[in-house]
């Protein structure tokens, strides 16, 4: 049997006045997702335990069938896997955003969606000045460039690190247009993180990349923002746990890293950007191709989440329509050629347009295929899911049900 999963990241939302009282999922034209609802069943799952932060790291682990309360160690270590960074057991990986802070407020957690080439130059400048021996002389600091605004700082512990589970940091995408003072790192090791963030400001202010961006009317990267720290996780592979060989298609290092930790094949798609301008059709084509050699293929699309972070309902609707047309549709057509199959469409977490931030709560999913009896539901959306009698309070229990 073949299995396909499509993750429209952060698509779960609330009714919007500008959309006639509908959620983006209800307002979007999604005939393929609705077809799955008619063939199978719509339900809901809660992928984020209340003791953890609502974000894709925790939620994706749940969605893939792993209890985050057992296996989660932090966001950045998952991204480090996709970046090819090897962490020793005592090392800590820390997410390093390039952000735009103006008047001490978080103006843009993406620094104007800075390009990877621009950010690579900035992170190298940061590493040249702030990398090397840490102030405590007991460790080594290394900054690694990633994709666009997403990067990584590794604290190579010798032999220990100052961070603990009590170290608290704030995702910058959850504090748009908010004073940063009350959201700075706190707890063990926070002094080091705050020092590095402050020290990055003069380095970036005078850098030629930022001067050129300002001259073109673009937002500069005014500082680094450190968060999402953790040590290397240990997970049993998906094949060992569930007996399926998987492939992961995502433009986001976090989701790629989770898939790679599970032993899935990483499939890089040309034109996949992790933003609204991603090549949806290419993701669909590569997903269909990956089905040939894998039991399970997962296609993750970041665009709906990005639209919510920017407070753009029309762009969120458009992203969902593109996902339906270019990814769900082609995968559904391809699956029909393999005999028995099942398909799951589900966001990882909620990202309401109202708050422009991730939030707790149930997300809607739809499953169709062999052995899944139709419940007569007509559409795939939050309202249908809320009325369904199929619900997983522990989101990680959805995957074994889907595969069973």
Helices and strands as residue ranges (DSSP letters): E 2-8, G 17-19, H 24-27, H 31-39, E 41-45, H 56-63, H 68-71, H 76-82, E 92-102, E 105-108, H 116-130, E 132-133, E 139-147, E 150-157, G 172-174, G 181-183, H 190-205, H 208-215, E 223-230, H 238-242, E 246-249, H 253-261, E 265-266, H 280-290, G 291-293, E 296-301, H 303-309, H 313-323, I 324-328, H 329-335, G 336-338, E 341-346, E 350-352, E 357-359, E 363-369, H 382-387, E 391-392, H 397-403
